[in-house]
Amino acid sequence: MFKKLTILLTVLAAIGSGCGKKTTYSTKDGEVTVDKKGDQVTIESKDGKATFTANDKGVALPDKFPKDVPIYKGAVVKVSTTQGKAIMVQMEAQASAADVLKFYQDQLKQQGWEIESTMNTGDTSMLSAKKAGRQCTAVVLKGDKATVVQLTVTQEGS
């Protein structure tokens, strides 16, 4: 369901225009309401609510972003998404991908997260951690001008 809403959200956000625009669409699965206010798009359907905020200059962390998930110093959050008990942020850091990955390995451990797995495929690295019924995944990508970090925190079973 999360992927379905995220894909729909992205498509509708791309084709939507204007600020303060609220539109209801009929789909084969029922009605979907899209509410666009500035950099934020909220989609509501019978399956729930998803909020997507993006701005190349930076956006705030979602209100319920966990305090025990660190943010790399100086990183600029470009995208934030919340849907149910899942939160995702994407940011850019002016550091090497290796340094950013090491930061997340060390800092998540310090915050009591158990690192379950890590993977490195050259320009992309990923780590998965678990704590108190939650899952945190950090994907680190080497970019042309900055390192891109995507953090996803979910409640297990959501």
PyMOL commands that place a pseudoatom at each C-alpha (Angstrom):
pseudoatom trace, name=CA, resn=MET, resi=1, chain=A, elem=C, hetatm=0, pos=[0.000, 0.000, 0.000]
pseudoatom trace, name=CA, resn=PHE, resi=2, chain=A, elem=C, hetatm=0, pos=[2.806, 2.474, 0.873]
pseudoatom trace, name=CA, resn=LYS, resi=3, chain=A, elem=C, hetatm=0, pos=[4.420, 2.057, -2.540]
pseudoatom trace, name=CA, resn=LYS, resi=4, chain=A, elem=C, hetatm=0, pos=[1.063, 2.443, -4.265]
pseudoatom trace, name=CA, resn=LEU, resi=5, chain=A, elem=C, hetatm=0, pos=[0.300, 5.714, -2.466]
pseudoatom trace, name=CA, resn=THR, resi=6, chain=A, elem=C, hetatm=0, pos=[3.854, 7.001, -2.913]
pseudoatom trace, name=CA, resn=ILE, resi=7, chain=A, elem=C, hetatm=0, pos=[3.757, 6.373, -6.659]
pseudoatom trace, name=CA, resn=LEU, resi=8, chain=A, elem=C, hetatm=0, pos=[0.344, 8.007, -6.926]
pseudoatom trace, name=CA, resn=LEU, resi=9, chain=A, elem=C, hetatm=0, pos=[1.540, 10.914, -4.796]
pseudoatom trace, name=CA, resn=THR, resi=10, chain=A, elem=C, hetatm=0, pos=[4.577, 11.498, -6.966]
pseudoatom trace, name=CA, resn=VAL, resi=11, chain=A, elem=C, hetatm=0, pos=[2.608, 11.394, -10.212]
pseudoatom trace, name=CA, resn=LEU, resi=12, chain=A, elem=C, hetatm=0, pos=[-0.127, 13.685, -8.938]
pseudoatom trace, name=CA, resn=ALA, resi=13, chain=A, elem=C, hetatm=0, pos=[2.376, 16.095, -7.409]
pseudoatom trace, name=CA, resn=ALA, resi=14, chain=A, elem=C, hetatm=0, pos=[4.201, 16.287, -10.720]
pseudoatom trace, name=CA, resn=ILE, resi=15, chain=A, elem=C, hetatm=0, pos=[1.068, 17.111, -12.706]
pseudoatom trace, name=CA, resn=GLY, resi=16, chain=A, elem=C, hetatm=0, pos=[-0.574, 19.327, -10.096]
pseudoatom trace, name=CA, resn=SER, resi=17, chain=A, elem=C, hetatm=0, pos=[0.009, 23.046, -10.135]
pseudoatom trace, name=CA, resn=GLY, resi=18, chain=A, elem=C, hetatm=0, pos=[-0.682, 26.061, -7.993]
pseudoatom trace, name=CA, resn=CYS, resi=19, chain=A, elem=C, hetatm=0, pos=[-0.781, 26.607, -4.257]
pseudoatom trace, name=CA, resn=GLY, resi=20, chain=A, elem=C, hetatm=0, pos=[-3.746, 25.877, -2.060]
pseudoatom trace, name=CA, resn=LYS, resi=21, chain=A, elem=C, hetatm=0, pos=[-5.328, 23.607, -4.640]
pseudoatom trace, name=CA, resn=LYS, resi=22, chain=A, elem=C, hetatm=0, pos=[-7.513, 20.754, -3.379]
pseudoatom trace, name=CA, resn=THR, resi=23, chain=A, elem=C, hetatm=0, pos=[-8.820, 18.300, -5.950]
pseudoatom trace, name=CA, resn=THR, resi=24, chain=A, elem=C, hetatm=0, pos=[-10.699, 15.010, -5.721]
pseudoatom trace, name=CA, resn=TYR, resi=25, chain=A, elem=C, hetatm=0, pos=[-10.092, 12.303, -8.309]
pseudoatom trace, name=CA, resn=SER, resi=26, chain=A, elem=C, hetatm=0, pos=[-12.229, 9.225, -8.917]
pseudoatom trace, name=CA, resn=THR, resi=27, chain=A, elem=C, hetatm=0, pos=[-10.283, 6.010, -9.414]
pseudoatom trace, name=CA, resn=LYS, resi=28, chain=A, elem=C, hetatm=0, pos=[-11.320, 2.397, -9.780]
pseudoatom trace, name=CA, resn=ASP, resi=29, chain=A, elem=C, hetatm=0, pos=[-10.478, 1.972, -6.070]
pseudoatom trace, name=CA, resn=GLY, resi=30, chain=A, elem=C, hetatm=0, pos=[-12.532, 4.968, -4.911]
pseudoatom trace, name=CA, resn=GLU, resi=31, chain=A, elem=C, hetatm=0, pos=[-11.929, 8.671, -4.453]
pseudoatom trace, name=CA, resn=VAL, resi=32, chain=A, elem=C, hetatm=0, pos=[-8.533, 10.219, -3.861]
pseudoatom trace, name=CA, resn=THR, resi=33, chain=A, elem=C, hetatm=0, pos=[-8.218, 13.785, -2.571]
pseudoatom trace, name=CA, resn=VAL, resi=34, chain=A, elem=C, hetatm=0, pos=[-5.046, 15.728, -3.324]
pseudoatom trace, name=CA, resn=ASP, resi=35, chain=A, elem=C, hetatm=0, pos=[-4.406, 18.896, -1.332]
pseudoatom trace, name=CA, resn=LYS, resi=36, chain=A, elem=C, hetatm=0, pos=[-1.446, 21.013, -2.447]
pseudoatom trace, name=CA, resn=LYS, resi=37, chain=A, elem=C, hetatm=0, pos=[-0.200, 23.819, -0.191]
pseudoatom trace, name=CA, resn=GLY, resi=38, chain=A, elem=C, hetatm=0, pos=[3.108, 25.319, -1.237]
pseudoatom trace, name=CA, resn=ASP, resi=39, chain=A, elem=C, hetatm=0, pos=[5.781, 22.602, -1.156]
pseudoatom trace, name=CA, resn=GLN, resi=40, chain=A, elem=C, hetatm=0, pos=[3.470, 20.092, 0.539]
pseudoatom trace, name=CA, resn=VAL, resi=41, chain=A, elem=C, hetatm=0, pos=[1.050, 17.643, -1.080]
pseudoatom trace, name=CA, resn=THR, resi=42, chain=A, elem=C, hetatm=0, pos=[-1.333, 15.530, 0.989]
pseudoatom trace, name=CA, resn=ILE, resi=43, chain=A, elem=C, hetatm=0, pos=[-3.197, 12.606, -0.510]
pseudoatom trace, name=CA, resn=GLU, resi=44, chain=A, elem=C, hetatm=0, pos=[-6.142, 10.992, 1.241]
pseudoatom trace, name=CA, resn=SER, resi=45, chain=A, elem=C, hetatm=0, pos=[-7.949, 7.864, 0.159]
pseudoatom trace, name=CA, resn=LYS, resi=46, chain=A, elem=C, hetatm=0, pos=[-9.833, 5.013, 1.775]
pseudoatom trace, name=CA, resn=ASP, resi=47, chain=A, elem=C, hetatm=0, pos=[-6.393, 3.464, 2.457]
pseudoatom trace, name=CA, resn=GLY, resi=48, chain=A, elem=C, hetatm=0, pos=[-5.185, 6.395, 4.547]
pseudoatom trace, name=CA, resn=LYS, resi=49, chain=A, elem=C, hetatm=0, pos=[-3.244, 9.612, 4.261]
pseudoatom trace, name=CA, resn=ALA, resi=50, chain=A, elem=C, hetatm=0, pos=[0.204, 10.376, 2.840]
pseudoatom trace, name=CA, resn=THR, resi=51, chain=A, elem=C, hetatm=0, pos=[2.055, 13.683, 2.995]
pseudoatom trace, name=CA, resn=PHE, resi=52, chain=A, elem=C, hetatm=0, pos=[4.909, 14.619, 0.686]
pseudoatom trace, name=CA, resn=THR, resi=53, chain=A, elem=C, hetatm=0, pos=[7.031, 17.767, 1.068]
pseudoatom trace, name=CA, resn=ALA, resi=54, chain=A, elem=C, hetatm=0, pos=[9.859, 18.673, -1.288]
pseudoatom trace, name=CA, resn=ASN, resi=55, chain=A, elem=C, hetatm=0, pos=[11.997, 21.701, -2.025]
pseudoatom trace, name=CA, resn=ASP, resi=56, chain=A, elem=C, hetatm=0, pos=[15.487, 21.840, -3.472]
pseudoatom trace, name=CA, resn=LYS, resi=57, chain=A, elem=C, hetatm=0, pos=[16.408, 24.530, -0.912]
pseudoatom trace, name=CA, resn=GLY, resi=58, chain=A, elem=C, hetatm=0, pos=[15.369, 22.260, 1.970]
pseudoatom trace, name=CA, resn=VAL, resi=59, chain=A, elem=C, hetatm=0, pos=[12.357, 21.260, 4.035]
pseudoatom trace, name=CA, resn=ALA, resi=60, chain=A, elem=C, hetatm=0, pos=[11.779, 20.596, 7.720]
pseudoatom trace, name=CA, resn=LEU, resi=61, chain=A, elem=C, hetatm=0, pos=[11.865, 17.126, 9.199]
pseudoatom trace, name=CA, resn=PRO, resi=62, chain=A, elem=C, hetatm=0, pos=[8.402, 15.672, 9.765]
pseudoatom trace, name=CA, resn=ASP, resi=63, chain=A, elem=C, hetatm=0, pos=[7.009, 16.519, 13.218]
pseudoatom trace, name=CA, resn=LYS, resi=64, chain=A, elem=C, hetatm=0, pos=[7.102, 12.885, 14.335]
pseudoatom trace, name=CA, resn=PHE, resi=65, chain=A, elem=C, hetatm=0, pos=[10.598, 12.125, 13.032]
pseudoatom trace, name=CA, resn=PRO, resi=66, chain=A, elem=C, hetatm=0, pos=[12.228, 9.893, 15.696]
pseudoatom trace, name=CA, resn=LYS, resi=67, chain=A, elem=C, hetatm=0, pos=[14.721, 11.644, 17.980]
pseudoatom trace, name=CA, resn=ASP, resi=68, chain=A, elem=C, hetatm=0, pos=[16.870, 8.480, 18.073]
pseudoatom trace, name=CA, resn=VAL, resi=69, chain=A, elem=C, hetatm=0, pos=[17.550, 8.565, 14.313]
pseudoatom trace, name=CA, resn=PRO, resi=70, chain=A, elem=C, hetatm=0, pos=[20.468, 10.933, 13.698]
pseudoatom trace, name=CA, resn=ILE, resi=71, chain=A, elem=C, hetatm=0, pos=[20.695, 13.458, 10.883]
pseudoatom trace, name=CA, resn=TYR, resi=72, chain=A, elem=C, hetatm=0, pos=[24.144, 13.934, 9.354]
pseudoatom trace, name=CA, resn=LYS, resi=73, chain=A, elem=C, hetatm=0, pos=[25.561, 17.312, 10.411]
pseudoatom trace, name=CA, resn=GLY, resi=74, chain=A, elem=C, hetatm=0, pos=[25.016, 19.914, 7.715]
pseudoatom trace, name=CA, resn=ALA, resi=75, chain=A, elem=C, hetatm=0, pos=[22.777, 17.660, 5.592]
pseudoatom trace, name=CA, resn=VAL, resi=76, chain=A, elem=C, hetatm=0, pos=[19.912, 19.428, 3.842]
pseudoatom trace, name=CA, resn=VAL, resi=77, chain=A, elem=C, hetatm=0, pos=[16.585, 17.572, 3.854]
pseudoatom trace, name=CA, resn=LYS, resi=78, chain=A, elem=C, hetatm=0, pos=[15.129, 17.913, 0.348]
pseudoatom trace, name=CA, resn=VAL, resi=79, chain=A, elem=C, hetatm=0, pos=[12.140, 15.532, 0.603]
pseudoatom trace, name=CA, resn=SER, resi=80, chain=A, elem=C, hetatm=0, pos=[10.032, 14.209, 3.462]
pseudoatom trace, name=CA, resn=THR, resi=81, chain=A, elem=C, hetatm=0, pos=[7.172, 11.753, 3.244]
pseudoatom trace, name=CA, resn=THR, resi=82, chain=A, elem=C, hetatm=0, pos=[4.877, 10.366, 5.917]
pseudoatom trace, name=CA, resn=GLN, resi=83, chain=A, elem=C, hetatm=0, pos=[2.267, 7.679, 5.465]
pseudoatom trace, name=CA, resn=GLY, resi=84, chain=A, elem=C, hetatm=0, pos=[0.748, 5.917, 8.426]
pseudoatom trace, name=CA, resn=LYS, resi=85, chain=A, elem=C, hetatm=0, pos=[3.575, 4.740, 10.671]
pseudoatom trace, name=CA, resn=ALA, resi=86, chain=A, elem=C, hetatm=0, pos=[6.244, 5.185, 7.982]
pseudoatom trace, name=CA, resn=ILE, resi=87, chain=A, elem=C, hetatm=0, pos=[8.483, 8.221, 7.601]
pseudoatom trace, name=CA, resn=MET, resi=88, chain=A, elem=C, hetatm=0, pos=[11.016, 8.804, 4.832]
pseudoatom trace, name=CA, resn=VAL, resi=89, chain=A, elem=C, hetatm=0, pos=[13.429, 11.683, 4.380]
pseudoatom trace, name=CA, resn=GLN, resi=90, chain=A, elem=C, hetatm=0, pos=[15.885, 12.257, 1.570]
pseudoatom trace, name=CA, resn=MET, resi=91, chain=A, elem=C, hetatm=0, pos=[18.770, 14.645, 2.061]
pseudoatom trace, name=CA, resn=GLU, resi=92, chain=A, elem=C, hetatm=0, pos=[22.073, 15.742, 0.613]
pseudoatom trace, name=CA, resn=ALA, resi=93, chain=A, elem=C, hetatm=0, pos=[25.332, 15.849, 2.572]
pseudoatom trace, name=CA, resn=GLN, resi=94, chain=A, elem=C, hetatm=0, pos=[28.608, 17.462, 1.575]
pseudoatom trace, name=CA, resn=ALA, resi=95, chain=A, elem=C, hetatm=0, pos=[30.730, 14.475, 2.605]
pseudoatom trace, name=CA, resn=SER, resi=96, chain=A, elem=C, hetatm=0, pos=[31.923, 11.241, 1.086]
pseudoatom trace, name=CA, resn=ALA, resi=97, chain=A, elem=C, hetatm=0, pos=[29.478, 8.356, 0.905]
pseudoatom trace, name=CA, resn=ALA, resi=98, chain=A, elem=C, hetatm=0, pos=[31.877, 6.269, 3.010]
pseudoatom trace, name=CA, resn=ASP, resi=99, chain=A, elem=C, hetatm=0, pos=[31.941, 8.902, 5.782]
pseudoatom trace, name=CA, resn=VAL, resi=100, chain=A, elem=C, hetatm=0, pos=[28.155, 9.232, 5.773]
pseudoatom trace, name=CA, resn=LEU, resi=101, chain=A, elem=C, hetatm=0, pos=[27.640, 5.454, 5.933]
pseudoatom trace, name=CA, resn=LYS, resi=102, chain=A, elem=C, hetatm=0, pos=[30.124, 5.148, 8.818]
pseudoatom trace, name=CA, resn=PHE, resi=103, chain=A, elem=C, hetatm=0, pos=[28.301, 7.969, 10.639]
pseudoatom trace, name=CA, resn=TYR, resi=104, chain=A, elem=C, hetatm=0, pos=[25.003, 6.075, 10.422]
pseudoatom trace, name=CA, resn=GLN, resi=105, chain=A, elem=C, hetatm=0, pos=[26.573, 2.781, 11.476]
pseudoatom trace, name=CA, resn=ASP, resi=106, chain=A, elem=C, hetatm=0, pos=[28.177, 4.412, 14.533]
pseudoatom trace, name=CA, resn=GLN, resi=107, chain=A, elem=C, hetatm=0, pos=[25.376, 6.796, 15.514]
pseudoatom trace, name=CA, resn=LEU, resi=108, chain=A, elem=C, hetatm=0, pos=[22.531, 4.316, 15.167]
pseudoatom trace, name=CA, resn=LYS, resi=109, chain=A, elem=C, hetatm=0, pos=[24.467, 1.885, 17.402]
pseudoatom trace, name=CA, resn=GLN, resi=110, chain=A, elem=C, hetatm=0, pos=[25.003, 4.705, 19.937]
pseudoatom trace, name=CA, resn=GLN, resi=111, chain=A, elem=C, hetatm=0, pos=[21.246, 5.355, 19.931]
pseudoatom trace, name=CA, resn=GLY, resi=112, chain=A, elem=C, hetatm=0, pos=[20.551, 1.696, 20.767]
pseudoatom trace, name=CA, resn=TRP, resi=113, chain=A, elem=C, hetatm=0, pos=[19.731, 0.433, 17.269]
pseudoatom trace, name=CA, resn=GLU, resi=114, chain=A, elem=C, hetatm=0, pos=[20.899, -3.071, 16.336]
pseudoatom trace, name=CA, resn=ILE, resi=115, chain=A, elem=C, hetatm=0, pos=[22.492, -3.105, 12.892]
pseudoatom trace, name=CA, resn=GLU, resi=116, chain=A, elem=C, hetatm=0, pos=[20.977, -6.101, 11.118]
pseudoatom trace, name=CA, resn=SER, resi=117, chain=A, elem=C, hetatm=0, pos=[22.631, -5.866, 7.711]
pseudoatom trace, name=CA, resn=THR, resi=118, chain=A, elem=C, hetatm=0, pos=[24.827, -3.741, 5.517]
pseudoatom trace, name=CA, resn=MET, resi=119, chain=A, elem=C, hetatm=0, pos=[25.440, -3.853, 1.794]
pseudoatom trace, name=CA, resn=ASN, resi=120, chain=A, elem=C, hetatm=0, pos=[27.791, -1.999, -0.528]
pseudoatom trace, name=CA, resn=THR, resi=121, chain=A, elem=C, hetatm=0, pos=[27.465, -2.097, -4.312]
pseudoatom trace, name=CA, resn=GLY, resi=122, chain=A, elem=C, hetatm=0, pos=[30.009, 0.539, -5.288]
pseudoatom trace, name=CA, resn=ASP, resi=123, chain=A, elem=C, hetatm=0, pos=[28.242, 3.894, -5.497]
pseudoatom trace, name=CA, resn=THR, resi=124, chain=A, elem=C, hetatm=0, pos=[25.347, 2.741, -3.297]
pseudoatom trace, name=CA, resn=SER, resi=125, chain=A, elem=C, hetatm=0, pos=[25.428, 1.467, 0.284]
pseudoatom trace, name=CA, resn=MET, resi=126, chain=A, elem=C, hetatm=0, pos=[22.612, 0.434, 2.572]
pseudoatom trace, name=CA, resn=LEU, resi=127, chain=A, elem=C, hetatm=0, pos=[22.203, -0.488, 6.196]
pseudoatom trace, name=CA, resn=SER, resi=128, chain=A, elem=C, hetatm=0, pos=[19.237, -1.825, 8.072]
pseudoatom trace, name=CA, resn=ALA, resi=129, chain=A, elem=C, hetatm=0, pos=[18.744, -1.482, 11.816]
pseudoatom trace, name=CA, resn=LYS, resi=130, chain=A, elem=C, hetatm=0, pos=[16.104, -2.567, 14.312]
pseudoatom trace, name=CA, resn=LYS, resi=131, chain=A, elem=C, hetatm=0, pos=[14.981, -1.137, 17.648]
pseudoatom trace, name=CA, resn=ALA, resi=132, chain=A, elem=C, hetatm=0, pos=[11.861, -1.584, 19.784]
pseudoatom trace, name=CA, resn=GLY, resi=133, chain=A, elem=C, hetatm=0, pos=[9.590, -2.846, 17.015]
pseudoatom trace, name=CA, resn=ARG, resi=134, chain=A, elem=C, hetatm=0, pos=[10.852, -0.313, 14.481]
pseudoatom trace, name=CA, resn=GLN, resi=135, chain=A, elem=C, hetatm=0, pos=[12.991, -0.689, 11.381]
pseudoatom trace, name=CA, resn=CYS, resi=136, chain=A, elem=C, hetatm=0, pos=[15.388, 1.969, 10.089]
pseudoatom trace, name=CA, resn=THR, resi=137, chain=A, elem=C, hetatm=0, pos=[16.954, 1.756, 6.648]
pseudoatom trace, name=CA, resn=ALA, resi=138, chain=A, elem=C, hetatm=0, pos=[19.654, 4.137, 5.449]
pseudoatom trace, name=CA, resn=VAL, resi=139, chain=A, elem=C, hetatm=0, pos=[20.520, 4.201, 1.754]
pseudoatom trace, name=CA, resn=VAL, resi=140, chain=A, elem=C, hetatm=0, pos=[23.617, 6.228, 0.860]
pseudoatom trace, name=CA, resn=LEU, resi=141, chain=A, elem=C, hetatm=0, pos=[24.305, 7.125, -2.787]
pseudoatom trace, name=CA, resn=LYS, resi=142, chain=A, elem=C, hetatm=0, pos=[27.378, 8.785, -4.191]
pseudoatom trace, name=CA, resn=GLY, resi=143, chain=A, elem=C, hetatm=0, pos=[26.135, 11.757, -6.219]
pseudoatom trace, name=CA, resn=ASP, resi=144, chain=A, elem=C, hetatm=0, pos=[27.851, 14.112, -8.638]
pseudoatom trace, name=CA, resn=LYS, resi=145, chain=A, elem=C, hetatm=0, pos=[27.850, 17.114, -6.291]
pseudoatom trace, name=CA, resn=ALA, resi=146, chain=A, elem=C, hetatm=0, pos=[26.755, 15.628, -2.953]
pseudoatom trace, name=CA, resn=THR, resi=147, chain=A, elem=C, hetatm=0, pos=[26.042, 12.380, -1.190]
pseudoatom trace, name=CA, resn=VAL, resi=148, chain=A, elem=C, hetatm=0, pos=[22.350, 11.509, -1.180]
pseudoatom trace, name=CA, resn=VAL, resi=149, chain=A, elem=C, hetatm=0, pos=[20.951, 9.867, 1.954]
pseudoatom trace, name=CA, resn=GLN, resi=150, chain=A, elem=C, hetatm=0, pos=[17.512, 8.325, 2.242]
pseudoatom trace, name=CA, resn=LEU, resi=151, chain=A, elem=C, hetatm=0, pos=[16.320, 7.342, 5.708]
pseudoatom trace, name=CA, resn=THR, resi=152, chain=A, elem=C, hetatm=0, pos=[13.157, 5.300, 6.142]
pseudoatom trace, name=CA, resn=VAL, resi=153, chain=A, elem=C, hetatm=0, pos=[11.737, 4.472, 9.566]
pseudoatom trace, name=CA, resn=THR, resi=154, chain=A, elem=C, hetatm=0, pos=[8.774, 2.129, 9.875]
pseudoatom trace, name=CA, resn=GLN, resi=155, chain=A, elem=C, hetatm=0, pos=[6.874, 0.462, 12.656]
pseudoatom trace, name=CA, resn=GLU, resi=156, chain=A, elem=C, hetatm=0, pos=[7.176, -3.286, 12.088]
pseudoatom trace, name=CA, resn=GLY, resi=157, chain=A, elem=C, hetatm=0, pos=[3.991, -4.719, 10.662]
pseudoatom trace, name=CA, resn=SER, resi=158, chain=A, elem=C, hetatm=0, pos=[3.019, -1.447, 8.981]
for i in range(1, 158): cmd.bond("trace and resi %d" % i, "trace and resi %d" % (i + 1))
show_as sticks, trace
zoom trace
